[in-house]
Amino acid sequence: MINRRNLLGAVASVGLAFASITPALAQDVPQLRFSAVFSEQDIRADMMKQLQENVADIADLELYYGGNLFKQTTEIIAIQRGNLEMGNVSPQDIASQVPAFSILTSAYLFRDAEHLNEFFKSDAGAEMKAMAEDQLGIHILGPTYFGTRQVGLRIDKEINTPEDMAGVKLRMPGGDAWQFLGRALGANPTPMAYAEVYTGLQTGAIDGQDNPLPNVENMKFYEVMDQIVMTSHLVGYDLLVISQKVWDSFTDEQRAEFEAAADEAIAWSTEQHLAREGELASSFEEQGLKIYTPDVDAFREHAQKMYLDSDLSKDWPEGMLDRINAL
């Protein structure tokens, strides 16, 4: 006969048993720290929240933005040392350790976001991703498009050709690939942390910066700039990466689920960025910024010649440029 005392005892026993099982279950879901330099207001922050929710049964993602956990350019080293599991890293940072990767950082390489995505899904893209896995211990989930990079300046100087950029202190992230890009635009590249750019523009420590329009909005750079020169010199993207060691610890089914969730979140983010770019140029113009298109062909010719004549192109995989152009 079941009385109240027996029933309470049974419930307590089940509760104790469940409590002893729960920690074991929780331990089966690894905690993955994610670090990015973009702010929490960035579209990609919402992209990561979507991914966090959709892979909750596989991993517990801890999301850190604004370079608060690791500063720009240090994420890959943190992953290699086991201090970080996931990051949103620039291809320039990969190129600093894998010189062949510098082809994917060159100016005027990808035509648009669609071309970018086609490449990373192609056999050629798989070969480049394999380099990062083999040499750096990171698995590339996909490219996180954040807009086409344009030159924003605080100085009142009209820019039409690369020659007009002579002497312009243009903020670029640290690293050889980024600095070379600045020189390929004709500017005097100045390394500076992303979080310091607003103050740098405000004080005149730099004359300008290059970022896609959504970044200009997110970081409020438009408040301390006078003009935007639509050079369209680089399809801006970073790479969503995960530690290869962590990736290998997943089952085949978990990897497939994680990859599908990443693809979905990245595709959503790309659509949002493209839509936002279309709105921002007119918005900035209404706020008093001068916005115009220079001689883009002159910039393209100058930049591509510099890359092909440089030591950087000597490391490019043979035939890779033609394969990218053919996509």
C-alpha positions in Angstrom: 0.0 0.0 0.0 1.4 3.4 -1.0 1.0 6.0 1.8 2.1 9.6 1.9 5.4 8.8 3.6 6.3 6.1 1.0 5.4 8.4 -1.8 7.5 11.3 -0.5 10.4 8.9 0.0 10.1 7.6 -3.6 10.0 11.2 -4.9 13.1 12.1 -2.9 14.9 9.0 -4.1 14.2 9.9 -7.8 15.3 13.5 -7.1 18.6 12.4 -5.7 19.1 10.0 -8.6 18.4 12.7 -11.1 20.6 15.2 -9.3 23.5 12.7 -9.5 22.9 12.2 -13.2 22.5 15.9 -14.2 26.1 17.0 -13.6 27.3 14.0 -15.7 25.0 15.1 -18.5 26.1 18.8 -18.2 29.7 17.7 -18.5 28.9 16.0 -21.8 28.3 19.5 -23.3 31.6 21.3 -23.7 31.9 25.0 -22.8 33.3 26.9 -25.8 34.5 30.4 -25.4 34.0 32.6 -28.4 35.9 35.9 -28.9 35.3 38.6 -31.5 36.4 42.2 -32.0 33.0 43.3 -33.2 30.6 45.0 -30.8 27.4 43.5 -29.3 25.5 45.9 -31.6 27.0 44.2 -34.7 24.7 42.0 -36.9 27.2 39.2 -36.4 26.6 39.3 -32.6 23.0 38.3 -33.4 24.4 35.7 -35.8 26.4 34.2 -32.9 23.3 34.3 -30.6 21.5 32.3 -33.2 24.3 29.8 -33.4 24.5 29.6 -29.6 20.8 28.6 -29.5 20.9 26.2 -32.3 23.9 24.2 -31.1 23.0 24.2 -27.4 22.6 20.4 -27.4 26.2 20.1 -28.7 28.1 22.9 -26.9 27.6 25.7 -24.4 28.8 28.8 -26.2 30.1 31.7 -24.1 30.1 34.9 -26.3 32.6 37.7 -25.8 32.5 40.8 -28.0 34.5 44.0 -28.5 37.9 42.4 -28.0 37.1 42.1 -24.3 38.4 38.6 -24.0 41.2 38.6 -26.6 42.3 41.6 -28.7 42.3 41.6 -32.5 45.1 39.5 -34.0 45.6 37.4 -30.9 42.6 35.0 -31.2 44.4 32.3 -33.3 47.3 32.1 -30.8 44.8 31.8 -28.0 43.2 28.9 -29.7 46.5 27.3 -30.4 47.4 27.6 -26.7 44.1 26.1 -25.6 42.9 29.4 -24.0 40.1 29.9 -26.5 37.8 27.5 -28.5 36.2 29.7 -31.1 36.8 33.0 -32.7 35.9 35.3 -35.6 39.3 36.0 -37.1 40.5 37.9 -40.1 42.1 36.1 -43.1 45.0 38.6 -42.7 45.7 37.0 -39.3 45.8 33.6 -40.9 48.1 34.9 -43.6 50.6 36.1 -41.0 51.2 32.4 -40.1 50.3 30.8 -43.5 51.8 33.1 -46.2 49.9 31.3 -49.0 46.6 32.6 -47.4 47.6 36.1 -48.3 45.9 35.6 -51.7 42.6 35.7 -49.9 43.5 39.1 -48.4 44.4 40.9 -51.7 42.5 43.9 -52.9 39.8 43.5 -55.6 39.9 39.7 -55.4 36.2 38.8 -54.7 33.5 40.6 -56.7 30.8 40.4 -54.0 29.4 38.4 -51.1 28.0 35.7 -53.5 31.4 35.2 -55.1 33.0 35.0 -51.6 30.6 32.3 -50.5 30.9 30.4 -53.8 34.7 30.2 -53.3 34.6 28.9 -49.7 32.2 26.1 -50.8 34.3 25.2 -53.8 37.1 22.6 -54.1 39.6 25.5 -54.2 38.1 26.9 -51.0 38.4 23.5 -49.4 42.1 23.4 -50.2 42.7 26.7 -48.6 40.7 25.7 -45.5 42.8 22.6 -45.2 45.9 24.7 -45.0 44.5 26.4 -41.9 43.6 23.1 -40.3 46.9 21.5 -41.0 49.2 24.4 -40.1 47.2 26.3 -37.5 44.9 23.8 -35.9 41.7 25.7 -36.6 38.6 24.5 -38.5 37.0 27.2 -40.7 33.2 27.1 -40.5 32.7 29.8 -43.1 33.2 33.4 -44.1 31.3 36.1 -42.1 30.7 38.9 -44.6 30.4 42.3 -43.1 30.3 44.6 -46.1 32.6 46.0 -48.8 35.4 48.2 -47.4 35.4 51.9 -48.2 37.8 54.6 -47.2 36.4 57.1 -44.6 38.4 60.3 -44.0 38.3 63.2 -41.5 40.3 65.5 -43.8 39.0 67.8 -46.5 40.9 66.4 -49.5 39.2 65.0 -52.6 40.4 61.5 -53.5 40.2 60.3 -57.1 43.2 58.1 -57.7 45.8 56.3 -55.5 48.2 59.2 -55.9 45.7 61.4 -54.0 46.1 59.1 -51.0 49.8 59.9 -50.6 50.6 60.9 -47.1 47.1 60.0 -45.7 47.5 58.3 -42.4 45.0 55.5 -42.9 44.3 53.3 -39.9 44.8 49.6 -40.7 44.9 46.6 -38.3 48.4 45.4 -37.3 50.0 42.7 -39.5 51.9 42.7 -42.7 48.9 41.8 -44.9 46.8 44.7 -43.6 49.6 47.2 -43.8 50.3 46.1 -47.4 46.7 46.7 -48.3 47.0 50.2 -47.0 50.0 50.9 -49.2 48.2 49.3 -52.2 45.6 52.0 -51.8 48.4 54.6 -52.0 48.1 55.6 -48.3 50.4 55.7 -45.3 49.0 52.8 -43.3 49.0 53.2 -39.5 48.4 50.2 -37.2 45.8 50.9 -34.5 43.4 48.7 -32.5 39.8 48.7 -33.7 38.5 50.0 -30.3 40.9 53.0 -30.6 39.8 54.2 -34.1 37.1 56.6 -32.9 39.4 58.5 -30.6 42.2 58.4 -33.3 39.9 60.1 -35.8 38.7 62.6 -33.2 42.2 63.6 -32.1 43.8 63.6 -35.6 46.2 60.7 -34.7 44.9 59.2 -38.0 43.4 60.8 -41.1 41.0 58.0 -41.9 40.0 54.3 -41.6 38.7 51.7 -44.0 35.6 49.7 -43.1 32.3 48.6 -44.5 29.4 51.0 -43.9 27.7 48.9 -41.3 30.9 49.0 -39.2 31.1 52.8 -39.6 27.5 52.9 -38.2 28.1 50.4 -35.4 31.3 52.2 -34.1 29.8 55.7 -34.8 32.9 56.6 -36.9 30.6 58.9 -39.0 30.5 61.3 -36.1 34.2 62.1 -36.5 34.5 61.8 -40.3 33.9 64.3 -43.2 33.7 62.0 -46.2 33.5 58.5 -47.5 35.4 57.5 -50.6 33.6 54.5 -52.2 36.8 52.7 -53.3 35.1 49.3 -52.8 38.6 47.8 -52.5 37.9 44.7 -50.5 34.9 42.5 -49.9 35.1 42.5 -46.1 34.9 39.2 -44.3 36.3 37.4 -41.3 36.3 33.7 -40.7 34.3 31.9 -38.1 36.7 29.3 -36.7 36.7 26.6 -34.1 39.6 24.7 -32.5 40.5 21.7 -34.6 41.0 19.7 -31.4 37.4 20.6 -30.3 36.1 19.9 -33.8 37.7 16.4 -33.8 36.1 15.7 -30.4 32.6 15.9 -31.9 30.9 12.9 -33.5 30.2 13.0 -37.2 26.6 13.7 -36.5 27.5 16.6 -34.2 29.9 18.1 -36.7 27.2 17.9 -39.4 24.6 19.6 -37.1 27.1 22.3 -36.0 28.1 23.0 -39.6 24.5 23.3 -40.7 23.7 25.7 -37.9 26.8 27.8 -38.7 25.8 27.9 -42.4 22.3 29.1 -41.5 23.5 31.8 -39.1 26.1 33.1 -41.5 23.7 33.2 -44.4 21.2 35.2 -42.3 24.0 37.6 -41.3 25.1 38.1 -44.9 21.6 39.0 -46.0 21.2 41.5 -43.2 24.5 43.2 -44.0 23.7 43.5 -47.7 20.3 45.1 -46.9 21.9 47.5 -44.4 24.6 48.6 -46.8 21.9 49.7 -49.2 20.4 52.0 -46.7 23.4 53.6 -45.1 25.0 55.6 -47.9 22.0 57.9 -48.2 21.7 58.0 -44.4 25.3 59.2 -43.9 24.9 61.8 -46.7 21.8 63.2 -44.9 24.0 63.6 -41.8 26.4 65.8 -43.7 29.1 63.4 -45.0 30.4 63.8 -48.5 30.1 60.5 -50.3 31.4 59.9 -53.8 33.0 57.3 -56.1 36.6 57.8 -57.2 38.3 56.3 -60.3 37.9 52.7 -59.1 39.7 51.3 -62.2 42.8 53.3 -61.3 42.7 52.0 -57.7 42.2 48.4 -59.0 45.0 48.6 -61.5 47.4 50.1 -58.9 46.5 47.6 -56.2 46.7 44.5 -58.3 50.0 45.5 -59.8 51.5 46.1 -56.3 50.3 42.6 -55.2 51.6 40.8 -58.3 55.0 42.6 -58.0 55.3 41.9 -54.3 56.8 39.0 -52.4 53.3 38.2 -51.1 52.2 36.8 -54.5 55.2 34.5 -54.6 53.5 32.5 -51.8 50.2 32.2 -53.6 49.2 28.6 -54.6 49.9 28.1 -58.3 46.7 28.7 -60.4 44.6 29.7 -57.4 44.0 33.2 -58.7 42.7 31.9 -62.0 40.4 29.4 -60.2 38.9 32.1 -58.0 38.3 34.4 -61.1 36.7 31.5 -62.9 34.0 30.9 -60.3 
